[in-house]
Amino acid sequence: MPPLTYANYLDLERLLTLQNPRSSSHEHDEMLFIIIHQTYELWFKQLLHEFEKIKRDFSAGDLFGA
């Protein structure tokens, strides 16, 4: 198993290939649009992750943990 690095922990090789502009004229700002909106989606995923923990904590009566 290769040593753990920042790049392989975050799977940067794959992550950085996920920005695929679709316009035929390759608009300069399209890359920015894609990256901003992918980032929003990642923040939404994090919010859902946090809400699930809060839900579990409330269900267990752990108001301090929530």
C-alpha positions as a Markdown table, in Angstrom:
| # | Residue | x | y | z |
|---|---|---|---|---|
| 1 | Met | 0.0 | 0.0 | 0.0 |
| 2 | Pro | 1.5 | 3.4 | -0.9 |
| 3 | Pro | 2.1 | 5.9 | 1.9 |
| 4 | Leu | -0.7 | 8.2 | 2.8 |
| 5 | Thr | -0.3 | 11.6 | 1.2 |
| 6 | Tyr | -2.5 | 14.7 | 0.9 |
| 7 | Ala | -3.1 | 13.9 | -2.8 |
| 8 | Asn | -4.1 | 10.3 | -2.4 |
| 9 | Tyr | -6.1 | 10.8 | 0.7 |
| 10 | Leu | -8.3 | 13.4 | -1.1 |
| 11 | Asp | -8.2 | 11.4 | -4.4 |
| 12 | Leu | -7.0 | 14.5 | -6.2 |
| 13 | Glu | -6.2 | 12.7 | -9.4 |
| 14 | Arg | -9.8 | 11.7 | -9.8 |
| 15 | Leu | -11.3 | 14.9 | -8.3 |
| 16 | Leu | -9.4 | 17.2 | -10.6 |
| 17 | Thr | -10.8 | 15.4 | -13.7 |
| 18 | Leu | -14.4 | 16.0 | -12.8 |
| 19 | Gln | -14.6 | 19.5 | -14.3 |
| 20 | Asn | -15.7 | 19.0 | -17.9 |
| 21 | Pro | -16.9 | 22.2 | -19.6 |
| 22 | Arg | -19.8 | 21.5 | -22.0 |
| 23 | Ser | -19.9 | 24.6 | -24.2 |
| 24 | Ser | -18.6 | 24.2 | -27.7 |
| 25 | Ser | -16.8 | 27.6 | -27.5 |
| 26 | His | -15.0 | 26.8 | -24.2 |
| 27 | Glu | -16.2 | 29.9 | -22.4 |
| 28 | His | -13.5 | 31.0 | -19.9 |
| 29 | Asp | -15.9 | 31.4 | -17.0 |
| 30 | Glu | -17.5 | 28.0 | -17.5 |
| 31 | Met | -14.8 | 26.3 | -15.4 |
| 32 | Leu | -15.4 | 28.7 | -12.6 |
| 33 | Phe | -19.1 | 28.0 | -12.8 |
| 34 | Ile | -18.5 | 24.2 | -12.6 |
| 35 | Ile | -16.1 | 24.4 | -9.7 |
| 36 | Ile | -18.3 | 26.8 | -7.6 |
| 37 | His | -21.4 | 24.6 | -8.1 |
| 38 | Gln | -19.5 | 21.3 | -7.4 |
| 39 | Thr | -18.2 | 23.0 | -4.2 |
| 40 | Tyr | -21.8 | 23.9 | -3.2 |
| 41 | Glu | -22.8 | 20.3 | -3.7 |
| 42 | Leu | -20.0 | 19.1 | -1.5 |
| 43 | Trp | -21.1 | 21.6 | 1.2 |
| 44 | Phe | -24.6 | 20.3 | 0.9 |
| 45 | Lys | -23.3 | 16.8 | 1.4 |
| 46 | Gln | -21.5 | 17.9 | 4.5 |
| 47 | Leu | -24.6 | 19.5 | 5.9 |
| 48 | Leu | -26.6 | 16.3 | 5.4 |
| 49 | His | -23.8 | 14.4 | 7.2 |
| 50 | Glu | -24.0 | 16.8 | 10.1 |
| 51 | Phe | -27.8 | 16.7 | 10.2 |
| 52 | Glu | -27.7 | 12.9 | 10.4 |
| 53 | Lys | -25.4 | 13.1 | 13.4 |
| 54 | Ile | -27.8 | 15.6 | 15.1 |
| 55 | Lys | -30.7 | 13.3 | 14.4 |
| 56 | Arg | -28.9 | 10.3 | 15.9 |
| 57 | Asp | -27.9 | 12.3 | 19.0 |
| 58 | Phe | -31.4 | 13.7 | 19.5 |
| 59 | Ser | -32.8 | 10.1 | 19.1 |
| 60 | Ala | -30.4 | 8.9 | 21.7 |
| 61 | Gly | -31.3 | 11.8 | 24.1 |
| 62 | Asp | -27.8 | 13.2 | 23.7 |
| 63 | Leu | -28.5 | 16.9 | 23.6 |
| 64 | Phe | -24.9 | 17.8 | 24.5 |
| 65 | Gly | -23.6 | 15.8 | 21.5 |
| 66 | Ala | -26.1 | 17.4 | 19.2 |
